[in-house]
Amino acid sequence: MSAALASGLQARLAIVSNHAHMQRPPGISNSGILFERPNMHVESAERPRPGSRAIAEENVPNRFETFLLGDGEKKVTEEPDTRVQSASVFTFNREDHTLGNMLRSRLLQSPHVYFSGYKVPHPLVSTFELRVQTDGSTTPRQALLQACKDLVTDLGLLSREFTKEWELRKMVGDNVDGGANGV
């Protein structure tokens, strides 16, 4: 460390320790020594600059908060598309690309669905809009409900098959290694 940098750090720490009666900025302890806060990476005695990673991480909500519905908040709302016949836009609250892409691809497998696509209006907001257009023999809502039922069936089958393969791997691994985890 250069002498100028060391003396600058000492001066800053001296200022902090001399003002013990004052409220300290986040990240500085009573002794004037830096400590690391969760979600904040501070490597010097200076406060993080605007636009830095530390500031950006403070603005991101906790992961679990992005999927819990608020009081009176609906999971799905439907708005008929007035420009196109037999089309609706469904807004899914507190969901992301995972569900959006699964629904879109399952809807496109239906012979009655002409168009299915989704968009996420903003990456920090856990909401997506799914647009569905049908041929008129079924409504977009009925097509979406059928796609949801089909997805639940498919995911149940995937879960059973995965569990079966996992158990078989464990049995084969137990016999080959003499009791070790056969992964």
QUIMO-V711056 format. One record per residue. N is the residue number from 1. PHI is phi as a letter, one per 30 degrees, with the letter a starting at -180 (999 if undefined). OMEGA is omega in degrees with one decimal (NA if undefined). NEAR is the number of other C-alpha atoms within 8 Angstrom. Layout:
n: <N;N>
phi: <PHI;PHI>
omega: <OMEGA;OMEGA>
near: <NEAR;NEAR>
//
This chain:
n: <1;2;3;4;5;6;7;8;9;10;11;12;13;14;15;16;17;18;19;20;21;22;23;24;25;26;27;28;29;30;31;32;33;34;35;36;37;38;39;40;41;42;43;44;45;46;47;48;49;50;51;52;53;54;55;56;57;58;59;60;61;62;63;64;65;66;67;68;69;70;71;72;73;74;75;76;77;78;79;80;81;82;83;84;85;86;87;88;89;90;91;92;93;94;95;96;97;98;99;100;101;102;103;104;105;106;107;108;109;110;111;112;113;114;115;116;117;118;119;120;121;122;123;124;125;126;127;128;129;130;131;132;133;134;135;136;137;138;139;140;141;142;143;144;145;146;147;148;149;150;151;152;153;154;155;156;157;158;159;160;161;162;163;164;165;166;167;168;169;170;171;172;173;174;175;176;177;178;179;180;181;182;183>
phi: <999;d;d;d;d;d;d;d;d;d;d;d;d;d;d;d;d;d;c;d;d;d;d;d;d;e;j;c;d;d;d;i;c;d;b;c;d;d;i;b;c;c;c;b;d;d;d;d;d;e;i;d;d;d;d;d;d;d;d;d;d;e;e;d;d;d;b;c;d;d;d;i;d;d;d;b;b;c;b;d;d;d;d;b;d;h;b;b;c;c;c;c;c;i;b;b;e;e;d;e;d;d;d;e;d;d;d;d;d;d;d;c;c;d;b;a;a;b;b;c;e;b;d;c;c;d;b;b;c;c;c;b;b;c;d;j;d;b;d;e;d;d;d;d;d;d;d;d;d;d;d;d;d;d;d;d;d;e;d;d;d;d;d;d;d;d;d;d;d;d;d;d;d;d;d;d;d;i;j;d;d;d;c>
omega: <-178.3;-177.8;-179.4;179.9;179.7;-179.9;176.7;177.6;179.2;179.7;179.3;179.3;177.9;178.5;-179.4;-177.0;178.3;-179.6;-175.9;-178.1;-178.6;177.2;-176.7;174.6;179.0;177.8;179.6;-177.6;179.6;-179.4;179.8;-179.1;179.5;168.7;-174.4;173.9;174.5;178.9;178.4;-178.4;-178.7;-177.3;178.2;-178.9;-179.6;174.5;179.2;179.7;175.1;-178.6;180.0;-178.3;-178.1;178.6;-178.9;-179.3;177.9;-177.8;-178.3;179.7;175.6;-174.2;-177.3;-179.7;-177.6;-178.0;178.3;178.9;175.7;179.1;178.2;-179.2;179.4;179.1;-176.5;171.6;-179.5;175.5;179.2;177.9;-175.8;-178.0;-175.4;-179.9;178.6;178.6;177.5;174.5;179.0;177.2;179.8;179.0;176.9;175.0;-176.2;-176.5;-176.4;179.9;-179.0;-178.3;177.6;179.4;179.9;-177.4;178.6;177.8;-178.9;176.3;179.4;179.1;-178.3;-177.0;176.7;-174.8;172.4;179.0;179.6;174.7;175.8;-175.6;-179.8;-175.3;179.6;179.2;-176.8;179.5;170.6;179.6;-179.5;179.2;-178.3;175.0;-178.9;-179.1;178.0;178.2;175.4;-179.9;175.8;179.4;178.5;178.8;178.9;178.5;178.5;177.9;178.1;178.2;179.0;178.7;178.7;177.2;-179.5;-179.3;174.0;177.2;177.7;180.0;179.3;-179.5;178.8;179.8;179.6;179.2;179.3;179.5;177.5;177.9;179.7;-179.5;179.5;179.5;179.1;-178.3;-176.1;-174.9;-177.5;173.7;178.8;175.7;-174.4;-179.3;NA>
near: <4;5;6;6;8;9;8;8;9;8;8;9;11;9;8;10;10;6;7;8;4;5;5;8;5;5;9;11;9;8;6;10;8;9;7;8;8;4;7;11;8;10;4;6;9;4;6;8;6;5;6;8;8;11;12;9;9;9;6;7;7;6;6;6;7;11;9;7;9;5;4;4;6;7;8;8;8;8;7;7;10;6;4;7;8;11;14;13;12;12;11;12;11;12;13;10;8;7;8;12;9;9;12;12;9;11;12;11;7;8;6;10;14;10;9;13;8;11;7;11;8;7;6;5;8;13;13;15;12;14;12;14;14;15;9;8;6;9;10;12;7;8;14;10;8;8;11;9;8;9;11;8;8;8;8;8;8;8;8;8;8;8;8;8;8;8;8;8;10;11;9;9;14;12;8;7;8;7;8;7;7;10;5>
//
